[in-house]
Amino acid sequence: MTRVLIADDHAMVREGLHWALEHAGYEVVGEAADGEEAVDMAERLQPDIVLMDLSLPVLSGVAATKRIRGLVPSTKVVVLSMLSDETAVSSALAAGAVGYLVKDSTTAEIVSALGEVTRVPRGELVLSASAAPVAADSALVAQMTRQPLSGTRPLISKREEEVLRLVATGASIPEVGRRLYISAKTVKNHLSSIYQKLDSHDRAQAVLKAVRMGLIQLD
């Protein structure tokens, strides 16, 4: 029986998923309400799959995913999130998630996706339709996280690094501004500078290049 850990900060979501998964034949070994708890429980319980929300308190879902993949390599992480933009999907895949589902998926689709995760060959991904555009870059994501770039490390400022790290967790421009106590316009200016320095066209590409270059870590 496949053992699943649910990580979501909403109790009703956890309860609903718990009920649906157990009725579909999965064993739910635990529920975590924040990212740090998810990491602790995954290390202790060693589930087959962690169903992970990205917008978690204490520790983001992206950071929790990377920690779990490092601590319990046999555990697969499948993201279940409201977010479906390229930055969120790319950050999750770069952190080691093997699947990305959006929360408008039906219960049957989620159950089916978890079944696919246990069957698909190593290196393949399970994604919701809205996350599928990023699937074309999945091989690149894996390559980027494994192979450091050669050459000179580009200089980005400490503030730009802070902006990029928050963007990598899926934070929106207004949210980045609130957390760093700067305006949304200033955040956009920092992103424009980052794009130029990293020769990137958007947030997703900038995050992937920054991870590959060792400028930021997803933990």
Secondary structure, DSSP 4 states (H G I P E B T S, - for coil): --EEEEE-S-HHHHHHHHHHHHHTT-EEEEEESSHHHHHHHHHHH--SEEEE-SS-SSS-HHHHHHHHHHH-TT-EEEEEES--SHHHHHHHHHHT-SEEEETTS-HHHHHHHHHHHHHSPTT--EE-GGGHHHHTTHHHHHHHHHSPPPSPPP---HHHHHHHHHHHTT--HHHHHHHHT--HHHHHHHHHHHHHHHT-SSHHHHHHHHHHHTS----
